[in-house]
Amino acid sequence: MSLSRRAFGASLATGLGALASACSSSSPGPGGSAPSAPAGITPDPRSAMRGDRSFVYETGDHLEGPGDWRPTESVYGDRSGRPMYLVGDSMAAQLASPLRAAAEAHGYAFKPRTKTKVSFRLPATGTPTERRWRRAVFDQIRADRSRRPLVIATGQHMGDAHEIIRTVEGLRAVGAEVRLVTVSPVPSTDVPPEVAEHGRDHHWRLKHWGSSRAAMREAARTAEPSIPLLDLQPLVARGREGDTYASVVDGVLVFGPGSHLTDTFATRFLADPLEEFTARDVAG
């Protein structure tokens, strides 16, 4: 089953690499010539500035409009398998590609339900749009309760540890098994332009480890029963030199615009940890 995950990851990485090359060669610089780019980096930093994002942006499974609240009903992987939901904001969306690979490896029915700047929280509070989205996603999870849905949650604004535990308890009450993934670190500057200028040896400086990371770690540790948690910090903050970290790992650009991981990096370096994380104790 792991062959399907590797095949998916290799196919996606190859396609993204080809797209990056095409974008780079089609973007003329001053005087009409294509600008040079650091060699041997995937995706090309200049194309990454325009986005190297998860498939959920193209399929519409990630809601971006401020008034969009109705989640899709898309399913990836084995439609008859155990439902696996991904819920949260864009920090969750960046996990969709490797989690889709994990779903295919395990025979899960993968259901990404994410929305820009809106973390999944219970009870469903917030603006009218936020409340509608949270309730609609919760209703989908509840409708799957007889199939023991697995919910992977992350987001920048999940609240304090008490609020995170309350959200988990609300999901557990409808038969869901919940696991937390911390948000990824936030660099102090936009990384792709720096790599485009300085090359593959560039290192990024930390702004912070991610809003809600500390609260998620505390919630996972103190909840009864405890909540399984995967911390992205050591997976993303690699190649440390003093107080900086490698912007390019094994030829792969870590960050795209802002604080988001490139889809190429997430697919290559998070697929195995997420596959193991989602497989752990699945019969419990």
Residue pairs with C-beta under 8 A, 6 or more apart in sequence:
1 104
1 105
1 106
1 107
2 105
2 275
4 101
4 104
4 105
5 101
5 102
5 104
5 105
5 271
5 275
8 100
8 101
8 104
9 98
9 101
9 267
9 268
9 271
12 97
12 263
12 264
12 267
13 42
13 264
13 267
13 268
16 42
16 43
16 52
16 263
16 264
16 267
17 42
17 43
17 264
19 43
19 47
20 42
20 43
20 44
20 47
20 48
20 52
21 44
23 44
23 46
23 47
23 50
24 34
24 35
24 37
24 44
24 46
24 47
25 34
26 34
27 34
27 35
27 46
27 47
28 34
28 35
29 35
35 46
37 44
37 45
37 46
37 196
38 45
38 195
38 196
38 199
38 200
40 200
40 251
41 195
41 200
41 248
41 251
41 252
41 253
42 251
42 252
42 253
42 264
43 52
43 253
43 262
43 264
45 192
45 193
45 195
45 196
45 253
46 192
46 196
48 192
48 253
48 256
48 257
48 262
49 192
49 193
49 196
49 256
49 257
51 57
51 256
51 257
52 253
52 256
52 262
52 263
52 264
53 93
53 94
53 256
53 260
53 263
54 62
54 93
54 94
54 95
54 96
54 97
54 263
54 266
55 96
55 97
55 100
55 263
56 62
56 93
56 96
56 112
56 114
57 64
57 93
59 72
59 74
60 72
61 71
61 72
61 74
61 96
61 112
61 113
61 114
62 90
62 93
62 96
62 112
62 114
62 115
62 116
63 69
63 70
63 71
63 114
63 115
63 116
63 133
64 115
64 116
66 129
67 129
68 115
68 129
68 133
69 115
69 129
69 130
69 132
69 133
69 136
70 132
70 133
70 136
71 113
71 115
71 133
71 136
71 137
71 140
72 113
73 140
74 111
74 112
75 109
75 110
75 111
76 100
76 103
76 104
76 109
76 110
76 111
76 112
77 84
77 100
77 103
77 104
77 107
77 108
77 109
77 110
78 103
78 104
78 107
78 108
78 109
79 109
80 109
81 103
81 106
81 107
81 108
81 109
82 106
82 107
82 108
82 109
82 147
82 148
82 149
82 150
82 282
83 108
83 109
83 111
83 141
83 144
83 147
83 149
83 150
84 99
84 102
84 103
84 108
84 109
84 110
84 111
84 149
84 150
84 151
84 152
84 278
85 111
85 112
85 113
85 137
85 140
85 141
85 149
85 150
85 151
85 152
85 176
86 92
86 93
86 95
86 96
86 99
86 110
86 111
86 112
86 113
86 114
86 152
87 113
87 114
87 120
87 137
87 151
87 152
87 153
88 114
88 119
88 120
88 153
88 154
88 155
88 158
89 114
89 115
89 116
89 117
89 118
89 119
89 154
89 155
89 156
89 157
90 114
90 116
90 117
90 260
91 154
91 155
91 156
91 183
91 184
91 210
91 260
92 112
92 114
92 120
92 152
92 153
92 154
92 155
92 181
93 112
93 114
94 184
94 260
94 261
94 263
94 266
95 152
95 154
95 181
95 266
95 270
95 274
96 112
96 114
97 263
97 266
97 267
97 271
98 266
98 267
98 270
98 271
98 274
98 275
99 110
99 112
99 152
99 274
99 278
100 110
100 112
101 267
101 271
101 274
101 275
102 108
102 271
102 274
102 275
102 278
102 279
103 109
103 110
103 278
104 110
105 275
105 279
106 275
106 278
106 279
106 282
108 150
108 278
111 140
113 120
113 137
113 140
115 133
117 156
117 157
118 126
118 129
118 130
118 133
118 134
118 155
118 157
119 154
119 155
119 156
119 157
119 158
119 212
120 134
120 137
120 153
120 155
120 158
120 167
121 134
121 158
121 159
121 163
121 167
122 134
122 138
122 166
122 167
122 170
122 171
123 166
123 170
124 130
124 131
124 134
124 135
124 138
125 131
125 134
126 134
138 170
138 171
138 174
141 149
141 151
141 171
141 174
141 176
142 174
142 175
145 174
145 175
145 176
146 175
148 175
148 176
148 177
149 175
149 176
149 177
150 176
150 177
150 179
150 278
150 282
151 171
151 176
151 177
151 178
151 179
152 179
152 180
152 181
152 278
153 167
153 168
153 171
153 178
153 179
153 180
153 181
154 180
154 181
154 182
154 183
154 216
155 183
155 212
156 183
156 210
156 211
156 212
157 211
157 212
158 164
158 167
158 212
158 215
158 216
159 167
159 212
159 215
160 215
161 215
161 216
161 218
161 219
161 222
162 219
163 215
164 180
164 212
164 215
164 216
164 219
165 219
165 222
165 223
165 227
168 178
168 180
168 219
168 223
168 227
171 178
172 178
177 284
178 227
179 227
179 228
179 229
179 230
179 277
179 278
180 216
180 219
180 220
180 227
180 228
180 229
180 230
181 229
181 230
181 232
181 274
181 277
182 209
182 210
182 212
182 213
182 216
182 217
182 229
182 230
182 231
182 232
182 233
183 210
183 211
183 212
183 213
183 216
183 232
184 210
184 232
184 236
184 259
184 260
184 261
185 206
185 207
185 208
185 209
185 210
185 232
185 233
185 236
185 237
185 245
185 259
186 206
186 207
186 208
186 209
186 210
186 259
187 204
187 205
187 206
187 207
187 255
187 259
188 204
188 205
188 206
188 207
189 204
189 205
190 257
190 258
191 202
191 204
191 247
191 253
191 254
191 255
191 256
192 253
192 255
192 256
192 257
194 202
194 204
194 247
195 202
195 247
195 248
195 253
200 247
200 248
200 251
201 248
202 247
202 248
203 239
203 241
203 244
203 245
203 246
203 247
204 244
204 245
204 246
204 247
204 254
204 255
205 243
205 244
206 237
206 243
206 245
207 259
209 233
210 232
210 259
213 231
213 233
216 229
217 229
217 231
219 227
220 226
220 227
220 228
220 229
228 277
228 280
228 281
230 273
230 274
230 277
232 270
235 269
235 270
235 273
236 245
236 254
236 261
237 245
238 245
238 246
238 249
238 254
239 245
239 246
239 249
240 246
246 254
247 253
247 254
247 255
248 254
249 265
249 269
250 268
252 262
252 264
252 265
252 268
252 269
253 262
253 264
253 265
254 261
254 262
254 265
255 261
255 262
255 265
256 262
256 263
261 270
